[in-house]
Amino acid sequence: MSPRPALAPTVPRLRSGRGAGAGLAGEAQDAREPMGTLGEAGLAAAAGRARTLGMEGECPAPSARSSGLPAGGAGAESPGGDAPLPGSSGSSALLQAEVLDLDEDEDDLEVFSKDASLMDMNSFSPMMPTSPLSMINQVKFEDEPDVKDLFITVDEPESHVTTIETFVTYRIITKTSRGEFDSSEFEVRRRYQDFLWLKEKLEEAHPTLIIPPLPEKFIVKGMVERFNDDFIETRRKALHKFLNRIADHPTLTFNEDFKVFLTAQAWELSSHKKQGPGLLSRVGQTVRAVAFSMRGVKSRPEEFMEMNNFIELFSQKINLIDKISQRIYKEEREYFDEMKEYGPIHILWSASEEDLADTLKGVAGCIDRCCKATEKRMSGLSEALLPVVHEYVLYSEMLMGVMKRRDQIQAELDSKVEALTSKKADTDLLTEEIGKLEDKVECANNALKADWERWKQNMENDLKSAFTDMAEESIRYYEQCLATWESFLTSQTGHHLEEASEDQF
């Protein structure tokens, strides 16, 4: 389940020792007398809600101690003044351990939304009870599936020719149900430079998160022309994947620059770009980054040493796989081009060999069917395997950049510690700076470790799926070709047997 965009009060949940519906109904019966008329209504509503859901697993229950919201217990106040709500003095009994049976494991805590409208309605409205069980509908249940709320499509590339340059823009349609967006649907056009700006802003805001890679800006020698339809379509698919990977990322998806990229019109985006740091500031940051990278890190933590070794080995292997895949595709293309010529040759041959005409036409038909199967296999190779492998080639370069940025942050801390040790500057100022840098390093390390595990899982799933699909497609291809030729040979064998029997009579 993806993390929430902002921290929210934590809510302990019930153990799953009994059905949630029965448990809540029982609690409603036990607490009816001390809660009074108002509390009774809230408990009955919550119990009915649980029975309607028919839950059989765990059900989180809010706690006044952990949520920080008015829970309707002792000391709860009415919306209009200091007087306690009727019947609220006994509601604290619901928080006792024998009723809630709280789980002591902090990992089992759930969070719920701090949406102001929810708080106003459930916590302060005189029409709603403020007992703990009346807040159950605010809780996001653990068994509830994580619903995707941001859908992005990149399509309709369009070429633009000006007196200065020629470029391609892509239409981006965004559909969302998130409250922070002003509308549920947006349509904008972006060019490659805008995607590049977004990637740089994400790296700036999250230096140790693994940002999805963009397709290369320049054309590799020997590939298609820049504005060739095939190249534009390949780039469109890569840009579509880039934006959707950001949308699926638990942290990057809530980045403000990402939101502006998806929603702002061209002039608004241009204005937003100018709000960043000036040229001199960026140059200064770059110079400091280069200086720290040249200085290096004295003692990189062991876990990051292992991570760096993995990245280097992964980079070597994925680059080798990419080269082999490209070579296989090239050889498959040459084989296909050559095989296409054999069908017409056999048709021409059949015209000059009357006795073999049917056989030669049959061979031509088999070759034609095998050509179609080969073309389909090549299409699967170019659309399913090659883009995935090449994307992770680019990912390997991104990972090296992430490790370099992490090392720069640590190198800056090391330089301050060294200056403090040699007392080359004001010790009080250095101590304060070191404290801030230590926090920065810790945050950077934790972000990288969390994102690393998520990326590795995605990588394993993507590569496994790509190679499995390609293997299954290859099996189907060879089975189809084999069946084609076996059918032809069977028909020819039967034809010869018929001819032999006719000759005997």
RAPEUR-V310165 format. One record per backbone hydrogen bond with DSSP energy under -1.0 kcal/mol. NH is the residue of the N-H (numbers start at 0). CO is the residue of the C=O. Records with the same first field share a line. If there is no record, write none. Layout:
NH=CO, CO
This chain:
10=109
13=58
22=18
23=19
24=20
25=21
26=22
27=23
28=24
29=25
30=26
34=30
35=31
38=34
39=35
40=36
41=37
42=38
43=39
44=40
45=41
46=42
47=43
48=44
49=45
50=46
51=47
52=48
53=49
60=11
66=62
67=63
75=72
77=82
87=84
90=87
92=89
93=90
94=91
95=92
98=95
99=95
100=96
107=104
108=105
109=10
111=8
118=114
119=115
120=116
121=117
122=118
123=119
127=124
134=131
135=132
137=134
138=135
150=174
152=172
154=170
157=168
159=166
161=164
166=159
168=157
169=189
170=154
171=187
172=152
173=185
174=150
175=183
176=148
185=173
187=171
189=169
194=190
195=191
196=192
197=193
198=194
199=195
200=196
201=197
202=198
203=199
204=200
205=201
208=205
210=208
222=219
227=224
231=227
232=228
233=229
234=230
235=231
236=232
237=233
238=234
239=235
240=236
241=237
242=238
243=239
244=240
245=241
246=242
247=243
252=248
253=250
254=251
258=254
259=255
260=256
261=257
262=258
263=259
268=264
269=265
270=266
271=267
272=268
273=269
274=271
275=272
281=277
282=278
283=279
284=280
285=281
286=282
287=283
288=284
289=285
290=286
291=287
292=288
293=289
294=290
295=291
304=300
305=301
306=302
307=303
308=304
309=305
310=306
311=307
312=308
313=309
314=310
315=311
316=312
317=313
318=314
319=315
320=316
321=317
322=318
323=319
324=320
325=321
326=322
327=323
328=324
329=325
330=326
331=327
332=328
333=329
334=330
335=331
336=332
337=333
338=334
339=335
341=338
344=340
345=341
346=342
347=343
348=344
349=345
351=348
359=355
360=356
361=357
362=358
363=359
364=360
365=361
366=362
367=363
368=364
369=365
370=366
371=367
372=368
373=369
374=370
375=371
376=372
377=373
378=374
379=375
380=376
381=377
382=378
383=379
385=380
388=384
389=385
390=386
391=387
392=388
393=389
394=390
395=391
396=392
397=393
398=394
399=395
400=396
401=397
402=398
403=399
404=400
405=401
406=402
407=403
408=404
409=405
410=406
411=407
412=408
413=409
414=410
415=411
416=412
417=413
418=414
419=415
420=416
421=417
423=418
429=425
430=426
431=427
432=428
433=429
434=430
435=431
436=432
437=433
438=434
439=435
440=436
441=437
442=438
443=439
444=440
445=441
446=442
447=443
448=444
449=445
450=446
451=447
452=448
453=449
454=450
455=451
456=452
457=453
458=454
459=455
460=456
461=457
462=458
463=459
464=460
465=461
466=462
467=463
468=464
469=465
470=466
471=467
472=468
473=469
474=470
475=471
476=472
477=473
478=474
479=475
480=476
481=477
482=478
483=479
484=480
485=481
486=482
487=483
488=484
489=485
490=486
491=487
492=488
493=489
494=490
495=491
496=492
497=493
498=494
499=495
500=496
501=497
502=498
503=499
504=500
